[in-house]
Amino acid sequence: MFGSKKKKDNKIKSKIKKILSKPRIVDEIEEDDFEVEVGAIQSWRVLKIMSEFVQGFELLRKYDLAATFWGSARTDPKDPYYKAAEELASKLAKKGFTIASGGGPGIMEASNVGAFKVGGQSLGLNIKLPFEQKLNPYTTESMNFHYFFSRKVMLAFASEVYVYFPGGFGTLDEFFEIITLIQTKKIKKIPVVLFGKEYWQPFIDLFEKNLLNKFETISSEDLKIFKLVDDVDEAYKYIIKEVKKIKRTRQL
């Protein structure tokens, strides 16, 4: 009985050693590589998660000033929001910002295109999905993630500025994540820009009517965490002003 278990453990160790000896990137290592019991697969998953965190932080430490763009992967290049994201990213890249995105199509691509066209740093933190998401060709450096939560941490950690264009559940998820971190003072207050009044104003009206006034689940100060804009120049000026303010505070 014990000899059989030892033999199985040695087999698992041998497979892990064999896989680790291959020059493979993180997202290529799947559980299918192991024809072993569930416990061993779970243990390997922990190592894979750790490797995504380590590689992600090593990547991000190379960049200083950065702005992260979020928005729908379904936004067409002809869409005004796509063009606005590209223009804003270009202006920020010229000012020395690294432009970071989820690395996919739509608004993510638009921001990477904007930085790429002007010779700026264009970072893509991509996620493997069965549809929509594939790495756009306008990044100067990128990383593929298998797990959503490790990618979310990297995108939250990446920047001094967060810009949200109209998007779906993923965009809203990232938005609430960041404003919750700021509200609870888990991260310092940084510029959070909501671009597109037609899209974002109904959400803000809901926050004010229900969360603030009716149920009293947020404070009036919480509504000052983000800035609503409808124009590229307005967004750009606000970001530059707020970043300068943050730099002065840190120097003091």
N, C-alpha and C positions, 0 to 999 in steps of 0.2 A: 504493500500500500504506500508506504513512505518512499520507497524506491521509485515507484511510478510517478509520484508528485514531483520528486527531485528531477526526474527525467523530463517532465513537462516544463518545469521552471527553467531548466537548461535550454530547452528548445525555444522558449520565449526569449530568453536572454540572447540566444544566438541570432534570432530573427531581428531583434532590436539592433544588435551590433551590426548586422549586415546592412540594414536600412540606413543607419546613421553613417556608415562608411561611404554611402553613395552621395555624390554632389547634387542633392535635390533641394528645391526651394520648399518652404513651409507648406504651401497649399497643395503640394503634390503628395504629401504623406497622409494617406487615408486609412481608416480602420480596416479596410479590405485587405491591407497588407498583412494582417494578422489572423490566422485561422486558429484562434485561441479562445479561451473562456472569457466571459464578459468582464470579469474583474481585471484581467490584464489589459483589455481594451480601454477600460475606464482609466487605468493608471497611465497608459500611453497618451490618452486625451489630455491629461493634466500637463504632460511634458510639451505637447503640441501647443496648448494655450500659453504656457510660459514662453515658448519660443517666439510666438507672435508678439507678446509684450516686449520681450528683450529686443527683437529686431525692430519693432516699431519705435521704441524710445531711442535706440541707437540712430535710427534714421532722422528723427525729429530734432535731436540735439545739434544737428548740423545747421539748423535754421534759426535765425534770431527773430526778426520782425516778420509776422505772417498774418494773413487774413484767410479765414475759411469761408467758402461759399457753399450754401445748401439750396436745394430746389429740385423740381421734378426732373426725373430721367426722361420724361416723355415730351419735354418742351422742344418744339421744332426750331431749327436754325433760323427760320423766317419769322419766328415769333418775336414781338417787341421785347419781351422779358429776356429772351436769349441775347438779343443785341445789347440790351442794357447791362446784363451781367458781363458780357465780353468787354464793353467799354469801361465799366467800373474797374474790372480786374486789370485792364491795361493801364489805367491811370494810377492805380495803387502799385502795380509792378514797377512802373517808371519811378515811383517814389521810394523804391527799395523794399517793398513788401514781397515776401514769398506768397504765392497764391496756392492755397491748398483746397482740395475738393475730394469728393468720394471717388473720383477717377472715372466715372461712367459717362453716359451720354447726357443730352439735355442741358440743364443749367450748369451741371458739373463740367461738362465739356466746354461750354461757353466761357466759364471763368478760366479754365486752362488755356483755351485758345487766346484769350486776351493777354495773358502773361507771356505765352509762347511767342506771339507775334512781335512783341516789343523786346524780346531777348531776356525776359525775366525768369525767375525761378518758378517752375510750375510743378506742383506736387500732387500726385494722385494716390489716394488710399482706397484701393478697390476691394470689393467684396464679390465672392463667387455666388451667383444666383442662376437659377434655371432659365430666367428670362430677363430681358431688358439690360442687365448690367454686364458690360464688358469694358475693359480699359480703353479709354480714348487715346488717340495717338499724339496728343498735345502736352504730354508731361515730360519734364526733364528728369524726373526721378519718380519712382512709384513702388508700391508694395501691394501684394495681393493678400487678402485676409480670408480665412475660412470661417471665423466666428464674428458675428455681428458685435458682440459686446467688447471684444478687444479692439476692433476697428473704431467703435464709438469712443472708447477711452482715448485713442490716439487723436481723433478729430477734435475732441474736447480739449486735449492737452496742447494741441498744435499751435494755437493762435492767440493774438492779442485783440483780434477783431472777428466778429461772427456776422455774416450777411445771409439773410434768409429771403429767397425769392419764393413765389408760389410753388407749392409742392403737395405731395400726398402724405400718407401716414408717416413715412420715414422722415420727411422734413419736419412735420409737427412733433414727432418723437424727439428729434434732435433739438428742436427749439425749446420744448418743455424741459428737457434735460439740462440745458445751459442756464435757463432762467431760474430753475430750481437750485442749481449749484450757486448762483449769484445770490438769490434770495436767502438761502441758508448760510451764506458766507463761507461756503466750502472753497470757492474761488473768489478772487478779488473782482470788483466791478470793472467790467470792460465793455467797450462798445458792442451793442447788439442791434443790428439794423434790420428792420422789416421793410422790404422793398415791394411796393405795389399796394396802394391804398384800396383798390377795388377788391383785392383778395383778403388783405389783413384786417381792414376796418370792421367787418362783421364779427371777427374773433374778438377784437378789442371791445366792441360794443357788448358782447356777451360777458366778457370779463368784468366790465363795469356794472352792467345791469344785474347779473346773477351772483358772481363771485364776490364783488365788492359791496354792492348795496343790499341785495336781497339776503344772501346767505352769510355775508361778512366773513368769508374764508380767506380773503387776502386783504392787504392794506393799500391805501392810495399810493404809498411809496413803491409798492411792487410794480405798479403800472409805469413807473419811471425807469425800470430796468432796460427797456427797449425803446428804440426810436423809429417811428413810422415815417417813411419817405416815399416819394413818387418820382424822383428825378435823380439822375446820375450825379450831377454836380452837387446837389444837396447832400447826397449820401457821402460823396468824397470829402466835402468840406467838414461834415460832422465827424467822420472817421479821423481825419488829420487833426482836428481840434482836440478830440477826446484822447487820442494817442499822445499828443504833446502834453496834455494835462496829466496823464498817467506817468509819463517820463519825469515831469517836474516833481510830482509827488514822491516818486521812488528816489529821486536824487536827494530830496529833503530827509 
